[in-house]
Amino acid sequence: MSEPTPFVLGGHQTDFARNAAREGLGLTDLLGEAARGALEAADLEPADVGVAHVGNFAAEIYSGQGHLGGLLVDAVPGLEGIAISRHEAACASGSMAVLAATADLAAGRAEVALVVGVELMRADGAFAAQAALGAAGRAHDEVAGLDYPWPQLFSDVADEYDRRYGLDDAHLAAIARKAYANAATNPSAQTRGWHVGDATFAADDETNPVVAGRLRRADCSQVTDGAAAVVLASPGYARAWAATRGRDLAAVARIEGWGHRTARMTMADKLTAGRDAPYVFPHLRGAALDAFSRAGVSSVDELDAVELHDCFTISEYAALDHLGLTAPGEGWKAVEDGRTERDGALPVNPSGGLLAGGHPVGATGVRMLWDAARQVTGAAGDCQVDGARRVATLNLGGSLTTVASLVVGRG
């Protein structure tokens, strides 16, 4: 039996260009801004919320703070007394909070769920890179002694693509160039005011130095402070909500399908597991197909845009074939023919993604959902994809250990 799919009544994203520490702000401030903004957008009060979920990776490490459910009540006092849980799955923490909220709504435990994703990371970028090692398996030799472990692990993915199919790094540079161009029109993007040019993306050790392996600075996403929130509601509640506000429920965003799969911790184990499979990461392909199936989507051709996890340029490159945009190993074709540009057949990351939009780890999955919801309702402003009615998200946690995908349409 199919489960009821929730509606997205509102949402909010903080400005990812802000440095919270320099402004004297903390997790409570970010949580409060995102949650209150989402409730205001949904025209609801804290008292209307039946359950809340917080996505966060490492507040204990970055901020010395745990127990974020209580912190959300501090940020939004009207939430006292409801059930609030925190969820962690590295960079997919926000999506885990979303999925937990949808399960609550489907089970009838609540009619309205508030989901907030948050991370405060910019106080010390080098520390942030090392602190994130727990998502890769700190005890494993794979990351031991590496100054920049994440770029190295994803460089290994690029090497695997090169080994299997051949890989031209110019295609990775083109992905980065697209991300920054899209972010320039996003008023919440971290790099929107940056001055970039050809040298930013060149294979030049001065203007675009190597960080690790074959990945250069422009191949890497940002270290970001930020939060994002959405208000989800059951179909019954959303119907009444729309009626009392004179809204057309058919024009409200809705989560139509989801996928969630988990693999081994180390990148090496995952690459070994997929060595003889058609796709480099079978579980990534499976999560996307699960979301498509639940949404009644037969292929990627029925989507109008995708917000996917470009923590590195190679992660977007890999996502292209795993989503079915091309045959395995042929993502370069979609890059070269412009399919993934904002005016292409399937725009990818019209927001600027993680590469240029910003990547506050625990907030990313929630931000993706909110951007998808804004796209399908025509509310994405200068980032809008013309005629978008169905958008997918693809959120990765750690070294692709956790994969979550959503398909968002209109009610």
C-alpha positions in Angstrom: 0.0 0.0 0.0 1.4 3.4 -1.0 2.0 5.8 1.9 0.5 9.3 1.9 3.0 11.9 0.7 3.5 15.2 2.6 3.2 18.7 1.4 5.8 21.4 1.8 3.9 24.4 3.2 6.9 26.7 3.6 10.6 27.0 4.1 13.5 29.2 4.7 17.3 29.3 4.1 19.7 31.6 6.0 22.3 33.5 4.0 25.1 31.1 3.4 27.6 33.9 2.8 27.5 34.9 6.5 30.2 34.0 9.0 28.3 33.4 12.1 31.3 33.4 14.4 32.4 36.8 13.3 28.9 38.1 13.9 28.8 36.6 17.4 26.1 34.2 16.4 25.7 30.6 17.4 23.6 27.5 16.6 20.6 28.9 18.5 20.5 31.9 16.3 20.8 29.9 13.1 18.1 27.4 14.2 15.8 30.2 15.2 16.2 32.2 12.0 15.5 29.2 9.8 12.6 27.8 11.9 10.8 31.1 12.3 11.3 31.9 8.6 9.8 28.6 7.6 6.8 29.0 9.9 6.2 32.5 8.6 6.4 31.3 5.0 3.9 28.6 5.9 1.6 31.1 7.7 1.7 28.9 10.9 2.6 29.4 14.5 4.9 27.2 16.6 1.8 25.9 18.4 0.6 24.4 15.1 3.7 22.1 14.9 3.2 18.5 16.2 6.7 17.2 15.8 10.2 18.5 14.9 13.4 17.0 13.5 16.9 18.5 13.5 19.6 17.5 11.0 23.1 18.1 12.1 26.5 16.4 11.7 28.9 17.6 14.3 27.8 20.4 16.6 29.6 18.7 19.5 32.9 19.1 17.6 32.4 22.4 15.8 30.5 24.2 18.6 30.8 22.1 21.7 27.0 21.6 21.8 24.9 18.5 21.7 21.2 17.9 22.4 20.0 20.1 19.6 16.3 19.3 20.1 16.4 21.3 23.3 18.3 24.0 21.5 15.5 24.3 19.0 13.1 24.9 21.8 15.4 27.7 23.1 15.4 29.2 19.6 11.6 28.9 19.2 10.0 28.9 22.6 6.5 28.0 21.3 7.8 24.5 20.6 7.9 23.4 24.2 6.4 20.0 24.9 6.5 18.5 21.4 8.7 15.6 20.4 11.9 16.7 18.8 14.7 14.4 17.6 18.1 15.0 16.1 19.5 13.0 13.1 23.1 12.5 11.9 24.3 10.9 8.7 27.2 13.2 7.8 26.3 15.4 4.8 23.0 13.6 4.5 21.9 14.5 8.0 19.3 17.0 6.7 17.7 14.4 4.5 17.5 11.9 7.4 15.6 14.6 9.4 13.3 15.0 6.4 12.6 11.3 6.1 12.0 10.9 9.8 9.4 13.7 9.6 7.7 12.2 6.6 7.5 8.9 8.5 5.8 10.6 11.5 3.3 12.2 9.2 2.6 9.0 7.3 2.1 7.1 10.6 -0.4 9.7 11.8 1.8 10.7 14.8 1.5 14.4 13.8 -0.2 16.5 11.1 2.6 19.2 10.9 6.3 18.6 11.1 9.1 21.2 11.3 12.5 20.1 9.9 15.6 22.2 10.5 19.1 21.4 9.3 22.0 23.4 10.7 25.8 23.5 10.8 28.3 26.1 12.1 31.7 25.4 10.6 33.6 28.5 9.5 35.4 29.4 12.8 38.4 27.3 11.6 38.3 25.8 8.1 41.3 23.6 8.6 39.8 22.3 11.8 36.5 21.7 10.0 38.2 19.5 7.4 39.9 17.4 10.1 36.8 17.3 12.3 34.8 15.8 9.5 37.0 12.7 9.5 34.5 10.8 11.7 32.1 10.6 8.7 34.8 8.6 6.8 35.7 6.1 9.6 38.4 7.7 11.7 39.7 4.3 12.7 40.4 3.3 9.1 43.9 3.7 7.6 42.2 5.2 4.5 42.2 8.7 6.0 45.2 8.4 8.3 47.8 11.2 7.8 45.9 13.0 5.1 45.9 16.8 5.4 42.8 17.0 3.1 41.1 13.6 3.4 37.9 14.5 1.6 39.4 15.8 -1.6 41.7 12.8 -1.7 38.8 10.3 -1.2 36.8 11.9 -4.0 39.9 12.2 -6.2 40.0 8.4 -5.8 36.5 8.4 -7.4 37.8 10.5 -10.3 40.6 8.0 -10.7 38.2 5.1 -10.8 36.1 6.8 -13.5 39.4 7.5 -15.4 40.4 3.8 -15.1 37.0 2.5 -16.3 36.0 5.0 -18.9 38.6 7.8 -19.2 38.1 11.2 -17.6 39.0 14.6 -18.9 39.5 17.0 -16.0 38.2 19.8 -18.3 34.7 18.4 -17.8 35.1 18.7 -14.0 36.2 22.4 -14.5 33.1 22.9 -16.6 30.9 21.7 -13.8 32.6 24.1 -11.4 32.1 27.0 -13.9 28.4 26.2 -14.2 28.0 26.1 -10.4 29.5 29.6 -9.9 27.5 31.1 -12.7 24.3 29.8 -11.2 25.3 30.9 -7.7 25.8 34.4 -8.9 22.0 34.8 -9.3 21.2 33.2 -5.9 20.7 35.8 -3.2 21.5 33.2 -0.5 24.6 31.7 -2.1 28.0 31.8 -0.4 29.9 32.9 -3.5 27.4 35.2 -5.1 29.6 38.2 -4.7 32.9 36.5 -5.7 34.8 37.7 -8.7 35.7 34.6 -10.8 37.1 34.3 -14.3 38.7 31.7 -16.6 41.8 31.5 -14.3 39.5 30.4 -11.4 38.9 27.1 -13.2 42.1 26.7 -15.1 44.6 23.8 -14.5 47.0 26.4 -13.0 48.9 25.8 -9.8 48.8 29.5 -8.9 45.2 30.5 -9.7 43.6 27.1 -9.0 46.1 25.0 -7.0 45.8 21.3 -6.4 44.2 20.4 -3.1 44.6 16.6 -3.1 45.1 14.0 -5.8 43.7 15.4 -9.1 41.2 17.8 -7.5 41.9 21.5 -7.5 40.4 24.3 -5.4 37.6 25.0 -7.8 36.6 21.3 -7.6 35.8 21.6 -3.9 32.7 22.9 -2.1 32.7 25.6 0.5 33.0 25.5 4.3 29.8 27.2 5.4 27.7 28.4 8.3 24.0 28.1 7.8 20.6 26.6 8.3 17.5 25.7 6.3 14.1 24.7 7.4 10.8 23.3 5.9 7.3 22.8 7.3 5.8 19.6 6.1 2.1 18.6 6.5 -0.1 15.6 6.0 -2.4 15.7 3.0 -5.5 16.2 5.2 -3.9 19.1 7.1 -2.6 20.6 3.9 -6.1 20.4 2.3 -7.6 22.3 5.2 -4.7 24.7 5.3 -5.1 25.6 1.7 -8.9 26.0 1.9 -8.7 28.4 4.8 -6.1 30.6 3.0 -7.7 30.5 -0.4 -4.8 28.6 -1.8 -4.9 26.0 -4.6 -3.6 22.8 -3.2 -2.6 21.7 -6.7 0.0 24.5 -6.7 1.6 23.5 -3.4 4.9 21.5 -3.4 4.7 17.9 -2.4 7.2 15.1 -1.8 6.2 12.4 -4.3 8.9 9.8 -3.7 12.0 9.0 -1.7 15.0 6.7 -1.7 17.5 5.9 1.0 20.4 3.4 1.0 23.5 2.9 3.0 26.8 1.3 2.1 30.2 0.4 3.7 32.1 3.2 5.4 35.3 3.4 3.4 35.5 4.7 -0.1 37.9 1.8 -1.0 35.3 -0.8 0.1 32.6 1.0 -1.9 34.7 1.2 -5.0 35.6 -2.5 -4.6 31.9 -3.5 -4.2 31.0 -1.8 -7.4 34.0 -2.9 -9.4 32.0 -5.5 -11.5 28.7 -3.6 -11.5 27.4 -1.5 -14.4 27.5 1.6 -12.1 30.5 2.6 -9.9 28.1 3.0 -6.9 25.2 0.5 -7.2 23.6 1.8 -4.0 23.6 5.4 -5.4 21.8 4.2 -8.5 19.4 2.2 -6.3 18.4 5.1 -4.1 17.6 7.3 -7.2 15.5 4.5 -8.8 13.7 4.0 -5.5 12.7 7.6 -5.4 11.6 7.5 -9.0 9.6 4.4 -8.5 7.7 5.7 -5.5 7.0 8.9 -7.4 5.8 7.1 -10.5 8.6 8.5 -12.5 9.8 6.1 -15.2 13.0 7.9 -16.1 15.1 11.0 -15.5 13.5 12.4 -18.6 10.3 13.2 -16.6 12.2 15.6 -14.3 12.6 19.3 -15.0 15.7 19.9 -12.7 17.9 18.3 -10.1 19.5 19.6 -6.9 22.3 17.2 -6.3 25.3 16.8 -4.0 28.3 18.4 -5.7 30.6 18.4 -2.7 33.2 17.9 -5.3 32.9 18.3 -9.1 33.4 14.5 -9.5 30.4 13.8 -7.2 28.2 15.7 -9.7 29.9 14.0 -12.6 29.2 10.6 -11.0 25.6 11.5 -10.3 24.8 12.3 -13.9 25.1 8.7 -15.1 23.7 7.2 -11.9 20.6 9.3 -12.3 20.3 7.9 -15.8 21.1 11.2 -17.6 23.7 9.3 -19.6 25.0 5.8 -19.9 27.6 4.7 -17.3 30.8 6.7 -17.7 29.3 9.1 -20.3 28.5 12.1 -18.0 30.8 14.2 -20.1 28.2 14.1 -22.9 25.7 15.9 -20.7 28.4 18.4 -19.7 29.4 19.1 -23.3 26.0 19.4 -24.9 24.7 21.8 -22.2 21.9 19.5 -20.9 22.8 20.4 -17.3 22.9 24.2 -17.7 20.0 26.2 -16.3 18.5 26.5 -19.8 19.3 22.9 -20.7 17.1 19.8 -21.0 17.8 19.0 -17.3 19.3 21.8 -15.3 21.5 20.6 -12.5 21.9 22.7 -9.4 20.3 25.9 -10.6 21.0 27.2 -7.0 24.7 26.9 -7.4 24.8 23.7 -5.4 27.4 23.0 -2.7 30.3 24.0 -4.9 29.2 27.6 -5.0 26.0 27.9 -3.1 27.6 26.6 0.1 27.6 23.5 2.2 26.6 23.8 5.9 26.7 20.0 6.2 23.6 19.3 8.4 21.5 21.8 6.4 22.3 20.7 2.9 19.6 18.0 2.5 16.9 20.4 3.8 18.1 23.2 1.6 17.9 20.9 -1.4 14.3 20.1 -0.6 13.4 23.8 -0.1 15.0 24.8 -3.4 13.2 21.9 -5.1 9.9 23.1 -3.6 10.5 26.7 -4.7 11.3 25.5 -8.2 8.1 23.5 -8.7 6.0 26.4 -7.3 7.6 29.0 -9.5 9.1 30.8 -6.5 12.8 30.4 -7.1 13.3 34.0 -8.3 16.4 34.5 -10.5 17.3 30.8 -10.1 13.9 29.7 -11.6 13.9 27.0 -14.2 11.2 27.8 -16.7 8.2 25.5 -16.4 9.7 23.3 -13.6 7.0 21.0 -12.2 9.0 18.0 -10.9 12.5 18.2 -9.4 14.7 15.6 -7.7 17.2 15.9 -5.0 20.2 13.6 -4.4 22.0 14.0 -1.1 25.2 12.1 -0.2 26.6 11.4 3.3 30.3 10.9 4.0 32.2 9.1 1.2 28.8 8.2 -0.5 28.0 5.9 2.5 24.5 7.3 2.9 22.5 8.3 -0.1 19.0 9.9 0.0 16.9 11.1 -2.9 13.6 12.9 -3.1 11.2 13.6 -6.0 9.3 16.9 -5.4 6.2 17.8 -7.5 3.0 19.8 -7.1 0.0 18.7 -5.2 
